[in-house]
Amino acid sequence: MRRLVISLLLLVPLTLPAQDSDTVAVSNTGPLFMKDSLDGFDFFAPWGVGADIFIMQQDYNIKKLEFVLPGVPDIDPSLVDVSNDVQNYNLRGDVWLTPFLQVFALVGYIDADTSVDLSQVSLDVLGFPLPGFGVSYDGTVYGAGFNLLYGTDKWFATLNNTWTDTSLSGDFDSSVSSYTAQPRIGLVFDSWTVWTGGMYIDVDERHSGSFELPIPNPATGANLRVPFRVDLEASEKWNYVLGVGKVFSPRATMFLELGFGDRTHTLMNFTYRF
């Protein structure tokens, strides 16, 4: 059981270093159930506050595209390229409920740009390709989730689950919600941890508004604006990750994770426990 406790305390970004003769024991207080499973060993401080920086680039598929332009047929979604760049800054609070289960809530700021490229769509009725348009939005992101984990003093495995929603402002009427799962398996080297794994994201992004065509509006003389609605999803829901973490003290940890594949991301976290 001591090996299990050591590994739990070294998991990044979730935990703290194990208790030994060179560290100060951390109180086993708070809403921690199954304390008897620790077999008399102290557990780390149950409460944590962390800061996340998350940067991601990915391509989207169009689930649904609607626009109002008389005489123009429906567009083949496969001809439309959509990409997304997002920056997300979160504050996260967590608590351990058992030695194997942690729950958390987060709130933060999101700043993103989605580019819809219609240049491959050429409509004979117009005589020119449709222009693309960009969707910029920012606002508040909030969410909750839980972590499951197990390991020894040499290795560990975790599964992080997160649900988020947003309150956005921008050029259009926008909404984004997502579910993220992050399985990881890693190795422990004293106060360092390294891991690999994957990130699964199921995102539902919707925008509605109007984009401009280089055609004069007979009523106003200005360029014609076309109302639209687009529903998007990630073109690839999985990418793989590599990460490294450092335990600075019984209360402070930091980690860096990089994502590769058709979706790329950078995730940095610092957590303090009390």
PLY file of the C-alpha trace (Angstrom):
ply
format ascii 1.0
element vertex 274
property float x
property float y
property float z
element edge 273
property int vertex1
property int vertex2
end_header
0.00 0.00 0.00
2.90 2.39 0.62
3.87 2.06 -3.05
0.38 3.07 -4.08
0.42 6.12 -1.81
3.83 7.17 -3.14
2.66 6.96 -6.74
-0.53 8.87 -6.03
1.41 11.68 -4.45
3.73 11.94 -7.44
1.09 12.05 -10.15
1.16 15.31 -12.08
-0.76 17.60 -12.16
-2.90 15.96 -9.53
-0.71 15.20 -6.57
2.17 15.84 -4.22
5.36 13.98 -3.29
5.20 11.03 -0.92
5.86 11.40 2.77
9.31 10.25 3.97
11.92 11.26 6.53
12.94 14.26 4.44
9.47 15.77 3.99
6.99 17.30 6.35
3.89 15.15 6.79
0.82 16.59 5.17
-2.34 16.35 7.22
-4.89 13.72 6.29
-7.84 16.03 6.89
-10.77 17.11 4.78
-13.47 15.18 2.92
-11.29 12.13 2.15
-13.21 8.85 2.28
-11.57 5.41 2.40
-8.84 6.74 4.70
-8.36 3.24 6.08
-7.03 2.17 2.67
-3.96 4.33 3.33
-2.93 1.85 6.02
-1.80 4.54 8.47
0.19 6.65 6.03
-0.45 10.38 5.72
-2.09 11.58 2.53
-1.46 14.95 0.87
-3.55 18.06 1.51
-7.02 17.41 0.04
-7.68 20.85 -1.47
-5.92 22.25 -4.51
-5.94 25.49 -6.54
-4.34 25.55 -9.97
-3.83 27.70 -13.05
-3.99 26.29 -16.60
-2.81 27.68 -19.93
-4.19 25.75 -22.89
-3.41 26.54 -26.57
-4.83 24.40 -29.38
-5.01 24.27 -33.18
-7.38 21.87 -34.96
-9.45 21.37 -38.11
-13.23 21.13 -38.10
-15.86 19.29 -40.10
-19.15 20.96 -40.94
-22.15 19.16 -39.48
-24.61 21.68 -40.87
-24.36 24.82 -43.00
-27.32 27.05 -43.80
-27.39 30.38 -45.63
-30.08 32.44 -47.31
-29.22 33.36 -50.92
-32.07 32.97 -53.46
-31.22 30.79 -56.46
-28.07 29.31 -54.90
-28.14 25.54 -54.21
-26.88 23.84 -51.05
-23.11 23.72 -50.58
-21.23 20.41 -50.35
-19.67 20.58 -46.85
-16.67 18.52 -48.01
-15.58 21.51 -50.13
-15.34 23.81 -47.11
-12.17 23.92 -45.00
-12.57 25.02 -41.39
-9.76 25.56 -38.86
-9.78 26.70 -35.26
-7.17 28.37 -33.01
-7.98 28.71 -29.33
-6.28 30.10 -26.23
-7.76 29.24 -22.86
-6.72 30.45 -19.38
-8.36 28.74 -16.40
-8.40 28.74 -12.62
-9.17 25.31 -11.22
-10.19 24.14 -7.75
-10.10 20.46 -6.79
-10.64 18.13 -3.86
-9.77 14.48 -3.23
-12.79 12.38 -2.29
-10.91 9.06 -2.12
-7.26 8.10 -2.77
-8.39 7.12 -6.27
-10.88 9.89 -7.12
-10.48 13.66 -7.45
-13.22 16.09 -8.54
-12.70 19.64 -9.76
-14.38 22.75 -11.14
-12.89 25.45 -13.35
-13.62 28.92 -14.67
-11.58 30.90 -17.14
-11.24 33.01 -20.26
-11.31 31.77 -23.85
-10.12 33.65 -26.95
-10.55 31.88 -30.30
-10.67 32.30 -34.06
-12.46 29.95 -36.46
-11.74 30.33 -40.19
-14.31 29.11 -42.75
-12.70 28.82 -46.22
-15.29 28.75 -49.05
-12.80 29.32 -51.88
-13.28 25.79 -53.26
-17.00 26.46 -53.68
-17.68 27.93 -57.12
-21.30 28.67 -57.95
-22.15 29.21 -61.61
-25.14 31.32 -60.67
-22.81 33.85 -59.03
-19.93 33.62 -61.48
-17.26 33.65 -58.75
-16.22 31.54 -55.74
-17.78 32.29 -52.40
-15.47 34.25 -50.08
-14.39 32.83 -46.79
-15.06 34.42 -43.45
-13.56 34.37 -39.98
-15.34 34.02 -36.67
-13.59 35.63 -33.68
-15.04 35.18 -30.23
-14.05 35.40 -26.59
-15.71 35.04 -23.22
-16.01 32.91 -20.13
-15.50 29.16 -20.02
-16.65 27.10 -17.06
-16.73 23.41 -16.37
-16.27 20.46 -14.04
-14.88 16.95 -14.10
-13.14 14.16 -12.26
-9.87 12.19 -12.32
-9.41 8.47 -11.78
-5.92 7.11 -11.10
-3.83 4.15 -9.99
-0.15 3.21 -9.94
2.96 2.13 -8.06
6.15 3.95 -7.08
7.47 3.32 -10.62
4.48 3.96 -12.90
0.98 5.43 -12.92
-2.17 5.59 -15.04
-4.81 8.33 -14.98
-8.07 9.16 -16.72
-9.21 12.79 -16.70
-12.79 13.68 -17.71
-13.89 17.31 -18.26
-17.14 18.93 -19.39
-17.14 22.63 -20.35
-19.56 25.26 -21.61
-19.08 28.91 -22.57
-20.63 32.36 -22.41
-19.30 34.16 -25.49
-19.26 37.51 -27.24
-17.90 38.34 -30.68
-18.76 39.14 -34.27
-21.51 36.50 -34.41
-23.85 34.59 -32.15
-21.55 31.80 -30.97
-21.64 28.87 -28.56
-19.07 26.17 -27.74
-19.41 23.15 -25.46
-17.14 20.13 -25.13
-16.33 16.86 -23.43
-12.66 15.91 -23.03
-11.13 12.60 -21.92
-7.39 12.28 -21.29
-5.99 8.78 -20.60
-2.33 8.85 -19.56
0.29 6.30 -18.52
3.65 7.37 -17.16
6.82 6.71 -15.18
8.06 8.17 -11.88
11.68 9.33 -11.43
12.09 10.76 -7.93
10.43 14.20 -8.12
9.91 14.01 -11.91
7.20 12.29 -13.90
6.93 11.66 -17.63
3.96 10.27 -19.51
2.30 9.59 -22.80
-1.33 9.09 -23.72
-4.10 10.66 -25.74
-6.66 13.42 -25.74
-10.23 12.86 -26.94
-12.35 15.97 -27.58
-16.00 15.96 -28.59
-16.77 19.63 -29.31
-20.02 21.23 -30.42
-19.39 24.69 -31.90
-22.14 26.82 -33.47
-22.10 30.24 -35.11
-24.79 32.31 -36.80
-24.76 35.76 -38.34
-24.05 37.06 -41.85
-21.09 37.30 -44.20
-20.48 39.75 -47.04
-20.60 39.08 -50.79
-19.08 41.46 -53.41
-22.54 42.03 -54.89
-24.33 45.38 -54.43
-27.55 45.23 -52.46
-30.21 46.87 -54.71
-31.91 48.40 -51.69
-28.86 50.00 -50.04
-26.05 49.98 -52.58
-23.75 48.36 -50.03
-22.36 44.87 -50.49
-24.91 42.13 -49.94
-24.81 40.39 -46.57
-25.87 36.73 -46.46
-27.34 35.29 -43.24
-25.80 31.95 -42.25
-25.63 29.29 -39.54
-22.83 26.72 -39.25
-22.55 23.78 -36.83
-19.02 22.39 -36.42
-17.28 19.37 -34.93
-13.63 18.33 -34.65
-12.43 16.52 -37.77
-10.19 14.29 -35.60
-11.35 13.59 -32.07
-8.07 11.98 -30.91
-4.48 13.14 -30.76
-1.56 11.78 -28.77
0.35 13.56 -26.00
3.74 13.66 -24.28
4.22 15.31 -20.90
6.70 16.03 -18.12
6.02 17.19 -14.57
8.04 18.44 -11.62
7.21 18.23 -7.91
8.81 21.27 -6.24
7.56 20.72 -2.69
4.92 18.77 -0.76
2.45 21.44 -1.88
3.55 22.73 -5.31
3.65 20.98 -8.71
4.00 22.06 -12.32
3.74 20.26 -15.64
3.95 20.76 -19.40
2.12 18.62 -21.95
2.35 18.75 -25.77
-0.18 17.26 -28.16
0.69 15.95 -31.64
-1.14 14.66 -34.70
-3.93 16.24 -36.72
-4.70 18.37 -33.65
-1.88 20.07 -31.72
-1.98 21.59 -28.25
0.15 22.93 -25.42
-1.05 22.56 -21.84
0.72 24.07 -18.81
-0.40 23.80 -15.20
0.71 24.94 -11.76
-1.09 23.62 -8.67
-0.79 24.49 -4.98
-2.36 22.29 -2.29
-3.53 23.21 1.20
0 1
1 2
2 3
3 4
4 5
5 6
6 7
7 8
8 9
9 10
10 11
11 12
12 13
13 14
14 15
15 16
16 17
17 18
18 19
19 20
20 21
21 22
22 23
23 24
24 25
25 26
26 27
27 28
28 29
29 30
30 31
31 32
32 33
33 34
34 35
35 36
36 37
37 38
38 39
39 40
40 41
41 42
42 43
43 44
44 45
45 46
46 47
47 48
48 49
49 50
50 51
51 52
52 53
53 54
54 55
55 56
56 57
57 58
58 59
59 60
60 61
61 62
62 63
63 64
64 65
65 66
66 67
67 68
68 69
69 70
70 71
71 72
72 73
73 74
74 75
75 76
76 77
77 78
78 79
79 80
80 81
81 82
82 83
83 84
84 85
85 86
86 87
87 88
88 89
89 90
90 91
91 92
92 93
93 94
94 95
95 96
96 97
97 98
98 99
99 100
100 101
101 102
102 103
103 104
104 105
105 106
106 107
107 108
108 109
109 110
110 111
111 112
112 113
113 114
114 115
115 116
116 117
117 118
118 119
119 120
120 121
121 122
122 123
123 124
124 125
125 126
126 127
127 128
128 129
129 130
130 131
131 132
132 133
133 134
134 135
135 136
136 137
137 138
138 139
139 140
140 141
141 142
142 143
143 144
144 145
145 146
146 147
147 148
148 149
149 150
150 151
151 152
152 153
153 154
154 155
155 156
156 157
157 158
158 159
159 160
160 161
161 162
162 163
163 164
164 165
165 166
166 167
167 168
168 169
169 170
170 171
171 172
172 173
173 174
174 175
175 176
176 177
177 178
178 179
179 180
180 181
181 182
182 183
183 184
184 185
185 186
186 187
187 188
188 189
189 190
190 191
191 192
192 193
193 194
194 195
195 196
196 197
197 198
198 199
199 200
200 201
201 202
202 203
203 204
204 205
205 206
206 207
207 208
208 209
209 210
210 211
211 212
212 213
213 214
214 215
215 216
216 217
217 218
218 219
219 220
220 221
221 222
222 223
223 224
224 225
225 226
226 227
227 228
228 229
229 230
230 231
231 232
232 233
233 234
234 235
235 236
236 237
237 238
238 239
239 240
240 241
241 242
242 243
243 244
244 245
245 246
246 247
247 248
248 249
249 250
250 251
251 252
252 253
253 254
254 255
255 256
256 257
257 258
258 259
259 260
260 261
261 262
262 263
263 264
264 265
265 266
266 267
267 268
268 269
269 270
270 271
271 272
272 273
